[in-house]
Amino acid sequence: MYTIKETSCMLNIPASTLRYYEEQKILPPLKRSAGNQRLFDDHDILLLKVVQCLKKTKMPIEEIRHFIDLYLQGPATVDRRRAL
């Protein structure tokens, strides 16, 4: 598990952007520490890397959210993801 600071440094994404992604429900609900600190796991890191790639294509945030929703549904959505 990684803190928001560790995740921010690892992916070179500002902590404010990570909070925004959580707010916008781009990521599934994050785990929290006993002190209510956001915790990211390896799956969250993978999703954030996917989001970074999609951002480079200039995909709007609504479409990124939709893409991630489809991604989380599994391989049956590959064709729909490609269409995006």
N, C-alpha and C positions, 0 to 999 in steps of 0.2 A: 504494500500500500504506500502511496505517495501523497505528501501534503500538496496544497495548492502551490506553495513556493517551489517545492521540488519539481512538480509538473511544469510549472512556468519556466523554470531554468532548463529542464530537459528538452522541452519542445520550442523554447524561445517564443513563448506566447505570454503576453502580459496577464497577470492574475485577474485583472478586470475583465479581460476577454473570456477567460475561463468561467468567471461568474456569469457573464452575459450569456454564454452558451448554455449554462445550466438554467438560467432564467427563461431563455427562449425554448427550452425543452429540446435542445439539439442532442443533449446527452440524456441517457436514462437517469433516473434519480440517483444521486451520488450517495455513497456510504458516508457516515459521519462518525467522528471520534466521540469519546465520552464528553469532550469539551465542545462538541458541535462543530468541529473543524472538518471541512470537506476532505474526503479521502478518495484518491483515484487509484484504480487497479490497472493491471496490464490491458484489460479489455477496453477500459476508458481511454488509455493511451493510444491504442490502435484506432479507436473511433476518432480521437482528436487528430491523428495523422491523416485519416481519410478526410476529415473536415478541412484540414490545411490544404490538401490536394484539390478539393473541390473549390475552395476559395481562390486558388490560383487560376481557375478557369473562369472566374468572375460570376460563378453561379450565385443567384440571390439566396439570402438566408432562408427564405421559405422553402425553396427547392432543396437546399441542403438538409433542412429538417425532414422533408419528405423522403429524400434519399436515405437518410439514416434510419428513419422508420422502416422503410422497405428492407434495408440491410439487416436490421434486427429481426425481421420476419424470416430470414434465411434464404437458401438457394433458389427457392421457387420464385423469387422476385428478381432474379438476375436480368431477365429481358426488360422488365419495367425500369430497372435502374439504368440499363444501357440507354433506354429511350430518353431518359432525363439528360 
